[in-house]
């Protein structure tokens, strides 16, 4: 069953976050994920949106999503994101 990773990110330090962005594609390409959407100006339809970026990733299953997220390469890169931003990230199962 596909799994979607949805990230809502409030970027505080654009220079530090750029370090994360610059390394993301190389690491992400090693896994079976697909980058579906990235927006720095998502349209708020309802409620509050205290974030500056929205990201949607798709993986073929939960195991591959965790393999990417838990990989030493990604965890090392994610330190830049953690220093530069605050985020809410969830994994949701897709509908087949």
Long-range contacts (C-beta under 8 A, 24 or more apart in sequence): 1-61, 1-62, 1-93, 1-94, 1-96, 2-58, 2-59, 2-60, 2-61, 2-93, 2-94, 2-96, 3-58, 3-59, 3-60, 3-61, 3-62, 3-64, 3-65, 3-91, 3-92, 3-93, 3-94, 4-36, 4-56, 4-57, 4-58, 4-59, 4-91, 4-92, 4-93, 4-94, 5-33, 5-55, 5-56, 5-57, 5-58, 5-59, 5-65, 5-69, 5-89, 5-90, 5-91, 6-54, 6-55, 6-56, 6-57, 6-89, 6-90, 6-91, 6-92, 7-53, 7-54, 7-55, 7-56, 7-57, 7-87, 7-88, 7-89, 8-49, 8-51, 8-53, 8-54, 8-87, 8-88, 8-89, 9-51, 9-52, 9-53, 9-54, 9-55, 9-81, 9-85, 9-86, 9-87, 10-50, 10-51, 10-52, 10-53, 10-85, 10-86, 10-87, 11-52, 11-53, 11-84, 11-85, 12-84, 12-85, 12-86, 13-83, 13-84, 13-85, 14-84, 15-84, 16-80, 16-83, 16-84, 17-80, 17-81, 17-84, 17-85, 19-80, 19-84, 20-77, 20-78, 20-80, 20-81, 20-84, 23-77, 23-80, 24-77, 27-68, 27-71, 27-73, 27-74, 27-77, 28-57, 28-68, 28-74, 30-68, 30-71, 30-73, 31-59, 31-64, 31-67, 31-68, 31-71, 32-59, 32-60, 32-64, 33-57, 33-58, 33-59, 33-64, 33-65, 33-68, 34-58, 34-59, 51-87, 51-88, 53-85, 58-94, 62-91, 62-93, 65-91
